[in-house]
Amino acid sequence: MECELLETCGFFKKYEGSLDLACRGFIKSYCNGDKMDLCARKIHRAEHGQPPHDDMMPSGQDMPKSYQS
Protein backbone atom coordinates (compact mmCIF):
# COMPACT_ATOMS: atom_id res chain seq x y z
CA MET A 1 0.00 0.00 0.00
CA GLU A 2 1.42 3.35 -1.03
CA CYS A 3 -0.08 6.83 -1.20
CA GLU A 4 -0.93 7.92 -4.72
CA LEU A 5 0.50 11.39 -4.02
CA LEU A 6 4.04 10.31 -3.08
CA GLU A 7 5.58 11.50 -6.35
CA THR A 8 4.35 15.05 -5.74
CA CYS A 9 4.45 15.17 -1.93
CA GLY A 10 6.96 17.77 -0.73
CA PHE A 11 7.24 16.19 2.74
CA PHE A 12 7.99 12.75 1.34
CA LYS A 13 10.50 14.06 -1.19
CA LYS A 14 12.30 16.13 1.44
CA TYR A 15 12.33 13.62 4.30
CA GLU A 16 12.17 10.15 2.70
CA GLY A 17 15.92 9.66 3.21
CA SER A 18 15.91 10.89 6.79
CA LEU A 19 17.38 8.65 9.43
CA ASP A 20 15.25 10.31 12.11
CA LEU A 21 12.94 7.74 13.70
CA ALA A 22 10.00 10.14 13.86
CA CYS A 23 10.22 10.91 10.12
CA ARG A 24 10.52 7.23 9.31
CA GLY A 25 7.52 6.51 11.51
CA PHE A 26 5.36 9.12 9.79
CA ILE A 27 6.33 7.78 6.37
CA LYS A 28 5.65 4.19 7.41
CA SER A 29 2.26 5.03 8.97
CA TYR A 30 0.93 7.71 6.65
CA CYS A 31 2.72 7.34 3.30
CA ASN A 32 2.87 3.55 3.22
CA GLY A 33 0.45 2.47 5.92
CA ASP A 34 -3.01 2.36 7.38
CA LYS A 35 -3.19 6.07 8.31
CA MET A 36 -2.93 7.12 4.66
CA ASP A 37 -6.45 8.55 4.51
CA LEU A 38 -5.88 10.49 7.75
CA CYS A 39 -2.91 12.40 6.33
CA ALA A 40 -3.37 16.12 7.01
CA ARG A 41 -1.30 16.93 3.91
CA LYS A 42 -3.68 14.94 1.73
CA ILE A 43 -6.71 16.56 3.39
CA HIS A 44 -5.19 20.04 2.95
CA ARG A 45 -4.60 19.38 -0.76
CA ALA A 46 -8.20 18.22 -1.24
CA GLU A 47 -9.62 21.25 0.60
CA HIS A 48 -7.36 23.94 -0.89
CA GLY A 49 -6.49 22.54 -4.31
CA GLN A 50 -2.77 22.77 -3.65
CA PRO A 51 -0.27 21.04 -1.41
CA PRO A 52 0.83 22.52 1.92
CA HIS A 53 4.42 23.63 2.55
CA ASP A 54 7.02 20.85 2.55
CA ASP A 55 7.64 21.00 6.31
CA MET A 56 4.04 20.23 7.28
CA MET A 57 4.03 16.69 8.66
CA PRO A 58 1.26 14.19 7.87
CA SER A 59 -0.07 14.84 11.39
CA GLY A 60 -0.68 18.48 10.47
CA GLN A 61 2.05 19.89 12.70
CA ASP A 62 5.12 21.66 11.37
CA MET A 63 8.42 19.81 11.39
CA PRO A 64 10.57 21.21 14.22
CA LYS A 65 13.03 23.84 12.95
CA SER A 66 15.99 21.73 14.07
CA TYR A 67 15.02 19.03 11.53
CA GLN A 68 14.32 21.35 8.62
CA SER A 69 17.03 21.71 6.03
Backbone as CSV, one residue per row, in Angstrom:
resi,resn,N_x,N_y,N_z,CA_x,CA_y,CA_z,C_x,C_y,C_z
1,MET,0.857,-1.178,0.000,0.000,0.000,0.000,0.899,1.235,0.000
2,GLU,0.606,2.136,-0.914,1.417,3.348,-1.033,0.520,4.503,-1.454
3,CYS,0.717,5.651,-0.869,-0.078,6.833,-1.198,0.112,7.205,-2.666
4,GLU,-0.975,7.548,-3.301,-0.933,7.924,-4.717,-0.295,9.297,-4.949
5,LEU,-0.067,10.047,-3.882,0.499,11.391,-4.016,1.996,11.457,-3.721
6,LEU,2.631,10.312,-3.473,4.045,10.311,-3.084,4.946,11.048,-4.068
7,GLU,4.711,10.886,-5.343,5.582,11.501,-6.346,5.550,13.022,-6.307
8,THR,4.472,13.588,-5.788,4.347,15.048,-5.741,4.324,15.596,-4.315
9,CYS,4.509,14.739,-3.330,4.451,15.168,-1.929,5.780,15.780,-1.497
10,GLY,5.756,17.063,-1.151,6.958,17.767,-0.728,7.563,17.191,0.544
11,PHE,6.734,16.784,1.495,7.239,16.194,2.738,7.982,14.896,2.443
12,PHE,7.365,14.032,1.653,7.986,12.750,1.339,9.299,12.953,0.592
13,LYS,9.285,13.813,-0.404,10.502,14.056,-1.187,11.630,14.593,-0.309
14,LYS,11.285,15.481,0.611,12.298,16.134,1.443,12.828,15.219,2.548
15,TYR,11.957,14.386,3.109,12.334,13.621,4.301,12.408,12.103,4.102
16,GLU,12.179,11.602,2.893,12.171,10.153,2.703,13.508,9.496,3.053
17,GLY,14.611,10.216,2.902,15.922,9.659,3.209,16.389,9.928,4.631
18,SER,15.532,10.551,5.418,15.905,10.894,6.793,16.130,9.652,7.638
19,LEU,17.119,9.733,8.496,17.382,8.647,9.430,16.639,8.852,10.749
20,ASP,15.981,10.003,10.893,15.246,10.311,12.114,14.080,9.331,12.288
21,LEU,13.984,8.748,13.460,12.945,7.743,13.703,11.535,8.303,13.572
22,ALA,11.333,9.549,13.976,10.003,10.144,13.859,9.600,10.285,12.393
23,CYS,10.509,10.770,11.560,10.225,10.905,10.122,9.916,9.547,9.516
24,ARG,10.724,8.581,9.856,10.520,7.235,9.307,9.181,6.656,9.765
25,GLY,8.802,6.975,10.990,7.515,6.511,11.509,6.340,7.137,10.781
26,PHE,6.425,8.443,10.540,5.358,9.119,9.793,5.236,8.524,8.392
27,ILE,6.352,8.323,7.729,6.329,7.782,6.367,5.761,6.366,6.364
28,LYS,6.163,5.569,7.333,5.649,4.193,7.409,4.144,4.173,7.681
29,SER,3.676,5.031,8.578,2.265,5.025,8.967,1.351,5.737,7.974
30,TYR,1.789,6.894,7.504,0.925,7.713,6.654,1.168,7.504,5.160
31,CYS,2.415,7.415,4.736,2.721,7.336,3.300,2.603,5.910,2.776
32,ASN,2.884,4.952,3.636,2.868,3.546,3.225,2.046,2.671,4.166
33,GLY,1.147,3.268,4.915,0.452,2.475,5.925,-1.027,2.760,6.061
34,ASP,-1.571,2.316,7.173,-3.014,2.357,7.384,-3.566,3.728,7.756
35,LYS,-2.712,4.718,7.992,-3.189,6.070,8.307,-3.213,6.969,7.074
36,MET,-3.035,6.373,5.908,-2.930,7.123,4.661,-4.090,8.110,4.460
37,ASP,-5.294,7.684,4.732,-6.455,8.550,4.512,-6.637,9.583,5.607
38,LEU,-5.830,9.505,6.660,-5.879,10.486,7.748,-4.789,11.548,7.599
39,CYS,-4.016,11.475,6.539,-2.905,12.396,6.326,-3.411,13.832,6.166
40,ALA,-2.955,14.713,7.049,-3.368,16.115,7.012,-2.891,16.806,5.732
41,ARG,-1.793,16.362,5.177,-1.296,16.933,3.914,-2.264,16.610,2.771
42,LYS,-2.735,15.379,2.761,-3.682,14.939,1.735,-5.007,15.690,1.879
43,ILE,-5.465,15.840,3.113,-6.710,16.561,3.391,-6.573,18.024,2.986
44,HIS,-5.447,18.637,3.307,-5.193,20.036,2.948,-5.253,20.205,1.432
45,ARG,-4.615,19.304,0.708,-4.596,19.380,-0.758,-6.011,19.284,-1.319
46,ALA,-6.821,18.390,-0.766,-8.195,18.223,-1.236,-9.046,19.467,-0.948
47,GLU,-8.820,20.082,0.204,-9.618,21.248,0.596,-9.183,22.534,-0.089
48,HIS,-7.888,22.679,-0.369,-7.357,23.938,-0.888,-6.907,23.876,-2.341
49,GLY,-6.880,22.685,-2.915,-6.491,22.539,-4.306,-4.998,22.642,-4.569
50,GLN,-4.224,22.707,-3.517,-2.769,22.768,-3.652,-2.131,22.165,-2.411
51,PRO,-0.913,21.677,-2.560,-0.265,21.039,-1.413,0.180,22.064,-0.366
52,PRO,0.293,21.635,0.886,0.829,22.517,1.917,2.347,22.643,1.770
53,HIS,2.963,23.460,2.601,4.416,23.625,2.546,5.094,22.302,2.903
54,ASP,6.304,22.129,2.423,7.021,20.853,2.547,7.266,20.416,3.981
55,ASP,7.315,21.342,4.921,7.636,21.002,6.306,6.414,20.718,7.170
56,MET,5.234,20.659,6.551,4.043,20.228,7.283,4.047,18.706,7.305
57,MET,4.011,18.139,8.510,4.032,16.689,8.663,2.646,16.106,8.369
58,PRO,2.557,14.819,8.116,1.258,14.189,7.874,0.279,14.343,9.035
59,SER,0.789,14.625,10.222,-0.066,14.836,11.394,-0.700,16.223,11.389
60,GLY,-0.175,17.113,10.536,-0.682,18.480,10.470,0.209,19.479,11.187
61,GLN,1.120,19.007,11.996,2.051,19.890,12.698,3.234,20.215,11.794
62,ASP,3.909,21.300,12.113,5.122,21.657,11.372,6.313,20.879,11.910
63,MET,7.178,20.488,11.012,8.425,19.815,11.386,9.215,20.789,12.260
64,PRO,9.765,20.326,13.382,10.574,21.215,14.218,11.717,21.844,13.410
65,LYS,11.995,23.098,13.698,13.029,23.836,12.946,14.370,23.117,12.922
66,SER,14.689,22.413,13.997,15.989,21.733,14.073,16.115,20.589,13.060
67,TYR,14.996,20.115,12.528,15.016,19.029,11.532,14.942,19.563,10.105
68,GLN,14.488,20.797,9.958,14.317,21.353,8.617,15.673,21.666,7.997
69,SER,15.767,21.419,6.708,17.029,21.710,6.032,16.945,22.991,5.237
